[in-house]
Structures are given as structure tokens and as C-alpha cells.
Amino acid sequence: MSTQTTVDSNELFIGGGWIEPRGSERITVVSASTEDLAGSVPEGTNADIDGAVSAARQAFDDPDGWSSWAADDRAQALERLADALESRGEETAQRVSLQNGMPISIAMQTEAVFPAVLARYYAGLIRQTTLEEERQGLLGGTIQVLRKPVGVVGAIVPWNFPQCLSMFKLGPLLASGCTAVIKPSPETVLDSLLLAEAIIEAGLPPGVVNIVPGGRELGAYLVEHPGVDKVAFTGSTAAGRKIARRCGELLRPVTLELGGKSAAIVLDDADLSQSVEALFGATLLNNGQTCYLGTRVLAPRARYDEVVEMFAGLAGALAVGDSLDPATQIGPMVSARQRERVEGYIEEGRAQGARIVAGGGRPESQDRGWFVEPTVFADVRNDHTIAREEIFGPVLSLIPYDGVEDAIALANDSEFGLGGSVWTNDQERGEDVARRVQTGSIGINHFVIDPAAPFGGVKASGIGRELGPEGLAAYLQLQTIYKTPPLQPDAAP
């Protein structure tokens, strides 16, 4: 099913156009499904980041530049960007699927559609946002409060939903008047070429968005660059901790959306037979390569065998295959290294006494590509490694509990707190349980990220929020202007 042609570029998108890179190294991308060559782009260097930050700084500091545009003008530019992204949606989905193994059916719902939705959402939101307000001071004077763009943003984007997560950052930062340097992950760089094309077509001023692909070292250089005013990062908790430490030293604002080990709590009244599609989306979406998934499934002990059987049947029935095949439900891991990581966790689960009831190996039907069978473990304890650490693959851990209080305690017994779900026939009861789970977001009988809702984590799952009005506020800083002075008491004679 995978494409036979490669996508190659010899230039970087900096300062509103395509320029020669400063270095000679290249990033080569291989199809996750076939291991065939998919394309290549130049690998950015520190000098390229310097040029990109300089272009972003110039675009921001220009008295007539992006940051000074009226909110409605920026909104119109975002709407043009949405149109340009939408026209490239199918090709974007195909490139993402080819690179990271995301099933094309999922890519067509997310990578092809969601970026344009976000651009239009923030276009509408910035029109409604009060950027200046006047207050009456308590001492008698008047006060002007301004909401101003924070400046140049260093945005580091992961490989699992590369275009969606790029727009998690670009949508609000562009609406606010910020400029950006984006560093895509080396695993997914070919789709970023289409983003650059859309930015040109939308008529964004030169330097407002710059794209420099590279690895961890390049990301670290961007994070601490003196020309960057804020960092926005989505990725692992380990990398997030390093970024947080450096930004703390620099007193630089940062938004971190990190890892998860979320709980899917099955209550004793749940009818899972009516929720198979929603369960799949909340636990195994994108081959398990999704940060918020409920990979710890908590089931009441009285129904534990039934829940184990249901999830084993679900996993065993999923169609595993080439990510570009519309029938595929589970594609490959993004890379050979990621497959090795997932297989290492599966072996660890076995070694600690958990019982595999589905999967556990590589699918016999796939002789190429980085595939792992959808795997379900039963008899898992919450202190097992597979229940504590983020695996980022199609591996579920089924944990029994005794009563709702025990379920909530188990759900909260994690260093993470990003997503989660509660499954029940009683909506009110489900909401009561959801309110008591320590997490940034949680769904009742489903989990779907909505652009209007703040998304992010607590504990080791991150700092700050993306999406919603809260996502826009993260790119605005406050300035107070004291206007009319308060009345002064009469001078002493």
C-alpha cells in the first residue's frame, strides 16, 4: 500500500522562503510499514536555528510587523492558513501515516482535519478576546491592563501527531501575535514541508513561522537560545524535566505536555459491549502511540474475568497491517528502536508474572515493518513496571480492584496525570468518580480532545495547558499602565 516515490527537499523554510542549510547532514525517513525509503530533508544546525530565531525576532520586533497587526487581520491570516492546510489535508495524512505508522483512517480524521479546525478556532477566539481593559484603581487612579504577545516561541513537536501538535502551538501563538521557530521530530519531517507551503500560501509575513528539523541536541539549543522568549514542548517526561530545569534557570516561560499512564476505570454497571469503538479510541488509538491513552484498565474484581475476555477479544480482532491500508486498525511502531522499547516492556511484564491473554509478539502476517501485536496483560498489579511506566505502544494492563474507593486510589497511584476515562451506565456516578481522579482531563464513556477545552497534565504529565482560551492565554503576557494619578492629599502648610 505504501508509496513508491520519495519526498526529498534540499532547503529549509526560514524567513518566509526556502534557503540553503548551513550544514551538509541529512535526515532520512523510512516507511514504518515497509522499511522502504520515504524521503529526506536537510538536518538543521545551530547556525540554522540562529538564522531562524533572528528571522522570528525581526518579524516580531518590526514596528509594522506581525505583533502589531490588528487582531482581526491576524484572524483573517489564520483563516487563510486553515484553507491552505485543508487543501493539503489528504496528502498530509498520507505523509504522516507513511512515516510514523498511524493508520490512514485515523490520520484522515486527525492530521488531515484537526489543524485547520484549530486555526479557525483561534481566529474566532482572538476576535472575541479583550486585549486591553481599563480598571478603576483602589487608590483613585485609573489603570490600563494590556495583554501582549510574549514574543518569539521555540516550539518542539513530537512524531506521534506531528501536524495536530504543531497547530496546538501555532494556532494560539499566531493569534496572539507571537512568532515561532518549530523543530519537528526527525521521524516526521516530510509533513512539515506541506505546513511550510501552506504558510506561504496563506501570506504570513516572512519570519513569522520558521521550521528547522533536527534531533535532541538541536532542540536543546533552541530551548536555551537567547532570542527565544517562551518554549512550548510536547514529548517525554524525561526530556520535559530537562527543559523545565533549563527554562527555570533562564526564567523563561514554558508549556510542557508530557507523558501519561492514564487509567480507564470500568465501573461495575458498565455495558462495554455498547462501547467497543469508544474503548478502542480511549486505549489503543494510533497503535498505542498516544500520550493520554488509558493503558491501565481498572476492572471490578467481580467482573474481572469478563473484562479480561472482552479486551482480549477486542485486541485479537483488530486488523494489523500497512498504515496506508484503509482497513488497518493497528499499524507499526514509528521506528525499530520504538518497537524494541515496546517489546522490552512486554518481556518485563512476563518476567514480573503478568499473564498475556492477547498478542505478545510480532504479527506473522507482516514480514517487514516495525509491527507489534496488540497485547493485553491480565493479573497485573499496580506496582508492576508495565503499570508504572509509559510504554507508548499497543499494550494494555488489566488491574482488578475492590470497590470504587480502591479504583480511585489505584488510578491516583501514579506519577502521571494526563488523561483517563470512566465507563458506566450512570452518568452522574461516572462524573462523581471522574472528579476524584488526579488528572488533567478525563472522559465519561469516551475520551476525545476538544479544541475548546484546556488540555494538559498534572504531576509528571506536564506544566500549563494547550487548547481552549487557556491555550491562548499562555502566549499573552500582562502589562499594567497607571494612567490618571490618584488624588493627592493637600500639602501641609
BAFI-362075 format. One record per residue (C-alpha): residue number from 1; x, y, z. Coordinates in steps of 0.1 Angstrom, whole numbers, plus 5000, padded with zeros to 4 digits. Layout:
N
SITE  num    px    py    pz
SITE  NUM     X     Y     Z
...
This chain:
493
SITE  num    px    py    pz
SITE    1  5000  5000  5000
SITE    2  5029  5024  5007
SITE    3  5041  5049  4982
SITE    4  5068  5041  4957
SITE    5  5081  5076  4953
SITE    6  5102  5096  4978
SITE    7  5098  5131  4991
SITE    8  5131  5150  4992
SITE    9  5140  5186  5000
SITE   10  5173  5203  4999
SITE   11  5163  5235  5016
SITE   12  5150  5248  5050
SITE   13  5120  5271  5055
SITE   14  5134  5302  5072
SITE   15  5125  5339  5069
SITE   16  5095  5332  5047
SITE   17  5113  5313  5020
SITE   18  5134  5283  5011
SITE   19  5171  5287  5019
SITE   20  5202  5266  5017
SITE   21  5211  5249  5050
SITE   22  5243  5258  5068
SITE   23  5253  5221  5072
SITE   24  5256  5191  5049
SITE   25  5239  5163  5071
SITE   26  5205  5150  5061
SITE   27  5176  5133  5079
SITE   28  5165  5102  5061
SITE   29  5130  5089  5067
SITE   30  5119  5053  5063
SITE   31  5084  5039  5060
SITE   32  5073  5024  5093
SITE   33  5053  4998  5074
SITE   34  5077  4986  5048
SITE   35  5112  5000  5058
SITE   36  5115  5015  5023
SITE   37  5130  5049  5019
SITE   38  5103  5076  5022
SITE   39  5123  5107  5017
SITE   40  5149  5131  5032
SITE   41  5154  5167  5043
SITE   42  5184  5187  5054
SITE   43  5193  5183  5091
SITE   44  5193  5217  5108
SITE   45  5223  5230  5126
SITE   46  5228  5255  5154
SITE   47  5236  5281  5128
SITE   48  5202  5274  5111
SITE   49  5185  5279  5144
SITE   50  5204  5312  5148
SITE   51  5190  5323  5114
SITE   52  5155  5311  5122
SITE   53  5154  5329  5156
SITE   54  5168  5360  5141
SITE   55  5141  5359  5114
SITE   56  5114  5354  5140
SITE   57  5128  5382  5162
SITE   58  5128  5406  5133
SITE   59  5092  5397  5123
SITE   60  5081  5402  5159
SITE   61  5101  5434  5166
SITE   62  5092  5452  5133
SITE   63  5070  5482  5143
SITE   64  5047  5473  5115
SITE   65  5051  5435  5119
SITE   66  5030  5406  5129
SITE   67  5028  5415  5166
SITE   68  5014  5450  5157
SITE   69  4987  5437  5134
SITE   70  4951  5441  5145
SITE   71  4935  5410  5159
SITE   72  4911  5408  5130
SITE   73  4939  5409  5105
SITE   74  4957  5381  5122
SITE   75  4924  5362  5124
SITE   76  4920  5365  5086
SITE   77  4955  5352  5081
SITE   78  4948  5322  5103
SITE   79  4916  5315  5083
SITE   80  4937  5316  5051
SITE   81  4961  5292  5067
SITE   82  4932  5269  5076
SITE   83  4921  5269  5039
SITE   84  4957  5261  5028
SITE   85  4960  5233  5053
SITE   86  4927  5219  5044
SITE   87  4936  5217  5007
SITE   88  4966  5197  5016
SITE   89  4949  5175  5042
SITE   90  4948  5142  5024
SITE   91  4985  5145  5013
SITE   92  4994  5155  5049
SITE   93  4976  5124  5063
SITE   94  4993  5101  5038
SITE   95  5028  5115  5047
SITE   96  5022  5112  5084
SITE   97  5009  5077  5080
SITE   98  5038  5067  5059
SITE   99  5063  5080  5083
SITE  100  5050  5071  5118
SITE  101  5027  5042  5111
SITE  102  4995  5060  5121
SITE  103  4966  5041  5104
SITE  104  4954  5063  5075
SITE  105  4918  5061  5087
SITE  106  4930  5079  5119
SITE  107  4953  5103  5100
SITE  108  4924  5113  5078
SITE  109  4903  5122  5109
SITE  110  4932  5140  5128
SITE  111  4962  5151  5108
SITE  112  4940  5160  5077
SITE  113  4913  5179  5096
SITE  114  4923  5190  5131
SITE  115  4950  5216  5122
SITE  116  4926  5236  5101
SITE  117  4899  5233  5128
SITE  118  4924  5247  5153
SITE  119  4934  5276  5131
SITE  120  4898  5286  5126
SITE  121  4890  5282  5163
SITE  122  4918  5306  5174
SITE  123  4909  5330  5146
SITE  124  4875  5333  5161
SITE  125  4888  5334  5197
SITE  126  4912  5362  5192
SITE  127  4884  5383  5177
SITE  128  4865  5378  5210
SITE  129  4894  5383  5234
SITE  130  4897  5416  5252
SITE  131  4934  5426  5248
SITE  132  4930  5460  5266
SITE  133  4908  5469  5295
SITE  134  4906  5499  5319
SITE  135  4901  5494  5356
SITE  136  4894  5518  5384
SITE  137  4922  5518  5409
SITE  138  4915  5514  5446
SITE  139  4936  5545  5453
SITE  140  4916  5567  5430
SITE  141  4935  5565  5397
SITE  142  4927  5545  5365
SITE  143  4947  5515  5353
SITE  144  4951  5501  5318
SITE  145  4957  5464  5316
SITE  146  4972  5451  5283
SITE  147  4975  5415  5271
SITE  148  5005  5415  5248
SITE  149  5022  5387  5228
SITE  150  5050  5370  5247
SITE  151  5075  5372  5218
SITE  152  5095  5345  5199
SITE  153  5084  5309  5207
SITE  154  5106  5279  5204
SITE  155  5081  5250  5196
SITE  156  5093  5214  5198
SITE  157  5069  5189  5183
SITE  158  5069  5151  5186
SITE  159  5063  5125  5159
SITE  160  5031  5108  5170
SITE  161  5006  5136  5159
SITE  162  5030  5160  5142
SITE  163  5007  5184  5124
SITE  164  4980  5184  5151
SITE  165  5005  5191  5178
SITE  166  5022  5218  5157
SITE  167  4989  5236  5155
SITE  168  4983  5231  5192
SITE  169  5011  5257  5194
SITE  170  5008  5276  5162
SITE  171  4971  5283  5164
SITE  172  4972  5303  5197
SITE  173  5007  5318  5193
SITE  174  4999  5332  5159
SITE  175  4965  5345  5171
SITE  176  4983  5363  5200
SITE  177  5009  5380  5177
SITE  178  5039  5358  5186
SITE  179  5063  5344  5160
SITE  180  5079  5309  5161
SITE  181  5107  5285  5153
SITE  182  5093  5250  5150
SITE  183  5116  5220  5154
SITE  184  5099  5189  5140
SITE  185  5109  5154  5152
SITE  186  5134  5136  5128
SITE  187  5109  5107  5124
SITE  188  5083  5130  5109
SITE  189  5098  5158  5088
SITE  190  5081  5152  5054
SITE  191  5047  5166  5065
SITE  192  5064  5198  5077
SITE  193  5072  5207  5041
SITE  194  5034  5208  5035
SITE  195  5030  5231  5065
SITE  196  5056  5255  5051
SITE  197  5038  5255  5017
SITE  198  5005  5264  5035
SITE  199  5022  5292  5054
SITE  200  5035  5307  5022
SITE  201  5001  5304  5005
SITE  202  4983  5320  5035
SITE  203  5005  5351  5031
SITE  204  5020  5351  5066
SITE  205  5048  5377  5067
SITE  206  5084  5364  5064
SITE  207  5099  5351  5096
SITE  208  5066  5347  5114
SITE  209  5070  5309  5112
SITE  210  5103  5291  5106
SITE  211  5109  5253  5105
SITE  212  5142  5237  5114
SITE  213  5142  5199  5117
SITE  214  5167  5181  5139
SITE  215  5173  5159  5169
SITE  216  5175  5164  5206
SITE  217  5207  5184  5206
SITE  218  5192  5209  5182
SITE  219  5161  5211  5204
SITE  220  5183  5218  5234
SITE  221  5200  5246  5216
SITE  222  5166  5261  5206
SITE  223  5154  5259  5242
SITE  224  5183  5280  5256
SITE  225  5187  5303  5227
SITE  226  5189  5339  5240
SITE  227  5165  5351  5213
SITE  228  5137  5329  5224
SITE  229  5111  5343  5249
SITE  230  5090  5311  5255
SITE  231  5093  5274  5250
SITE  232  5064  5250  5241
SITE  233  5072  5213  5242
SITE  234  5053  5181  5237
SITE  235  5072  5149  5244
SITE  236  5085  5126  5270
SITE  237  5086  5134  5307
SITE  238  5124  5127  5308
SITE  239  5130  5154  5282
SITE  240  5104  5177  5297
SITE  241  5123  5176  5331
SITE  242  5155  5187  5313
SITE  243  5137  5215  5295
SITE  244  5119  5226  5327
SITE  245  5153  5228  5346
SITE  246  5169  5249  5318
SITE  247  5139  5272  5315
SITE  248  5138  5276  5352
SITE  249  5174  5288  5352
SITE  250  5167  5312  5324
SITE  251  5134  5324  5340
SITE  252  5118  5316  5306
SITE  253  5081  5306  5305
SITE  254  5074  5271  5293
SITE  255  5044  5249  5284
SITE  256  5051  5212  5288
SITE  257  5027  5184  5276
SITE  258  5044  5152  5287
SITE  259  5038  5115  5293
SITE  260  5009  5096  5307
SITE  261  4999  5063  5322
SITE  262  4962  5070  5324
SITE  263  4935  5048  5340
SITE  264  4904  5036  5323
SITE  265  4881  5028  5352
SITE  266  4854  5002  5344
SITE  267  4826  5005  5370
SITE  268  4805  4975  5380
SITE  269  4775  4987  5360
SITE  270  4793  4993  5327
SITE  271  4780  4977  5295
SITE  272  4812  4975  5275
SITE  273  4795  4957  5246
SITE  274  4780  4991  5236
SITE  275  4813  5010  5238
SITE  276  4838  4990  5217
SITE  277  4847  5018  5193
SITE  278  4850  5043  5221
SITE  279  4871  5019  5242
SITE  280  4894  5014  5212
SITE  281  4898  5052  5209
SITE  282  4905  5057  5246
SITE  283  4930  5028  5250
SITE  284  4947  5019  5217
SITE  285  4944  5048  5193
SITE  286  4973  5053  5169
SITE  287  4989  5020  5177
SITE  288  4991  5030  5214
SITE  289  5014  5059  5204
SITE  290  4992  5085  5221
SITE  291  5001  5102  5254
SITE  292  4967  5103  5270
SITE  293  4955  5067  5265
SITE  294  4940  5047  5293
SITE  295  4966  5019  5292
SITE  296  4958  5009  5328
SITE  297  4923  4993  5327
SITE  298  4909  4990  5362
SITE  299  4881  4964  5364
SITE  300  4859  4954  5394
SITE  301  4871  4920  5407
SITE  302  4836  4906  5404
SITE  303  4836  4912  5367
SITE  304  4874  4909  5361
SITE  305  4873  4877  5340
SITE  306  4846  4892  5318
SITE  307  4865  4924  5312
SITE  308  4897  4905  5305
SITE  309  4878  4883  5280
SITE  310  4863  4914  5263
SITE  311  4896  4932  5259
SITE  312  4914  4901  5247
SITE  313  4887  4897  5221
SITE  314  4890  4934  5211
SITE  315  4927  4932  5207
SITE  316  4926  4899  5188
SITE  317  4901  4911  5163
SITE  318  4919  4943  5153
SITE  319  4932  4944  5118
SITE  320  4970  4948  5118
SITE  321  4987  4960  5086
SITE  322  5002  4986  5064
SITE  323  4994  5020  5078
SITE  324  4982  5033  5044
SITE  325  4956  5005  5040
SITE  326  4922  5019  5049
SITE  327  4913  4986  5066
SITE  328  4942  4988  5090
SITE  329  4933  4995  5127
SITE  330  4968  4989  5142
SITE  331  4998  4999  5122
SITE  332  5035  4996  5131
SITE  333  5056  5014  5156
SITE  334  5073  5046  5144
SITE  335  5108  5030  5144
SITE  336  5128  4999  5151
SITE  337  5140  5015  5183
SITE  338  5104  5021  5195
SITE  339  5095  4985  5187
SITE  340  5124  4973  5207
SITE  341  5113  4995  5236
SITE  342  5078  4981  5235
SITE  343  5090  4945  5232
SITE  344  5112  4951  5262
SITE  345  5082  4961  5283
SITE  346  5063  4931  5271
SITE  347  5092  4908  5283
SITE  348  5093  4928  5316
SITE  349  5056  4921  5321
SITE  350  5061  4884  5316
SITE  351  5090  4883  5339
SITE  352  5070  4900  5367
SITE  353  5042  4874  5365
SITE  354  5016  4892  5344
SITE  355  4996  4869  5321
SITE  356  4994  4876  5283
SITE  357  4958  4870  5271
SITE  358  4963  4886  5236
SITE  359  4992  4893  5214
SITE  360  5027  4894  5229
SITE  361  5048  4891  5198
SITE  362  5052  4902  5162
SITE  363  5023  4895  5138
SITE  364  5031  4866  5115
SITE  365  5014  4884  5086
SITE  366  5039  4912  5085
SITE  367  5074  4903  5074
SITE  368  5085  4939  5071
SITE  369  5079  4970  5091
SITE  370  5081  4976  5129
SITE  371  5050  4958  5140
SITE  372  5039  4946  5174
SITE  373  5007  4927  5181
SITE  374  4981  4944  5202
SITE  375  4989  4930  5236
SITE  376  4967  4926  5267
SITE  377  4981  4916  5301
SITE  378  4959  4902  5329
SITE  379  4968  4897  5365
SITE  380  4987  4930  5366
SITE  381  4994  4947  5399
SITE  382  4996  4985  5400
SITE  383  5033  4982  5411
SITE  384  5043  4962  5381
SITE  385  5066  4981  5357
SITE  386  5041  4978  5328
SITE  387  5016  4996  5351
SITE  388  5040  5023  5362
SITE  389  5059  5034  5331
SITE  390  5047  5048  5298
SITE  391  5052  5021  5271
SITE  392  5039  5041  5240
SITE  393  5027  5010  5222
SITE  394  4996  4988  5219
SITE  395  5000  4972  5253
SITE  396  4972  4972  5280
SITE  397  4975  4963  5316
SITE  398  4943  4950  5333
SITE  399  4942  4955  5370
SITE  400  4915  4943  5394
SITE  401  4900  4965  5421
SITE  402  4878  4960  5451
SITE  403  4852  4988  5453
SITE  404  4851  5023  5439
SITE  405  4874  5038  5466
SITE  406  4900  5012  5457
SITE  407  4896  5021  5420
SITE  408  4901  5058  5426
SITE  409  4932  5051  5448
SITE  410  4947  5029  5421
SITE  411  4940  5055  5394
SITE  412  4957  5081  5415
SITE  413  4986  5059  5425
SITE  414  5008  5071  5395
SITE  415  5034  5097  5389
SITE  416  5014  5108  5358
SITE  417  4981  5126  5354
SITE  418  4972  5134  5318
SITE  419  4941  5116  5306
SITE  420  4917  5089  5317
SITE  421  4881  5076  5314
SITE  422  4853  5062  5335
SITE  423  4829  5036  5320
SITE  424  4794  5033  5335
SITE  425  4757  5033  5327
SITE  426  4752  5060  5353
SITE  427  4764  5094  5341
SITE  428  4761  5111  5375
SITE  429  4780  5083  5392
SITE  430  4807  5085  5365
SITE  431  4811  5122  5369
SITE  432  4815  5118  5407
SITE  433  4843  5093  5401
SITE  434  4859  5115  5374
SITE  435  4861  5145  5397
SITE  436  4882  5125  5422
SITE  437  4908  5113  5397
SITE  438  4940  5134  5398
SITE  439  4944  5141  5361
SITE  440  4943  5170  5337
SITE  441  4914  5156  5316
SITE  442  4891  5126  5318
SITE  443  4861  5114  5298
SITE  444  4829  5095  5307
SITE  445  4823  5066  5283
SITE  446  4847  5081  5258
SITE  447  4878  5103  5256
SITE  448  4881  5128  5227
SITE  449  4902  5160  5228
SITE  450  4881  5191  5220
SITE  451  4897  5224  5208
SITE  452  4876  5244  5232
SITE  453  4888  5225  5263
SITE  454  4921  5231  5281
SITE  455  4944  5201  5276
SITE  456  4974  5192  5297
SITE  457  4986  5173  5327
SITE  458  4993  5173  5364
SITE  459  5022  5157  5383
SITE  460  5048  5143  5359
SITE  461  5025  5148  5329
SITE  462  5033  5185  5324
SITE  463  5030  5221  5332
SITE  464  5004  5245  5317
SITE  465  4976  5239  5292
SITE  466  4971  5239  5255
SITE  467  4938  5244  5236
SITE  468  4908  5264  5247
SITE  469  4911  5301  5258
SITE  470  4937  5289  5283
SITE  471  4960  5279  5254
SITE  472  4957  5314  5240
SITE  473  4964  5330  5274
SITE  474  4997  5310  5276
SITE  475  5011  5332  5248
SITE  476  4999  5365  5262
SITE  477  5017  5385  5289
SITE  478  5002  5413  5311
SITE  479  5014  5449  5312
SITE  480  4999  5474  5336
SITE  481  4998  5512  5327
SITE  482  4990  5535  5355
SITE  483  4971  5564  5339
SITE  484  4952  5591  5358
SITE  485  4971  5596  5391
SITE  486  4952  5592  5423
SITE  487  4942  5624  5441
SITE  488  4970  5636  5465
SITE  489  4962  5649  5500
SITE  490  4967  5686  5504
SITE  491  5002  5696  5512
SITE  492  5009  5706  5548
SITE  493  5011  5744  5554
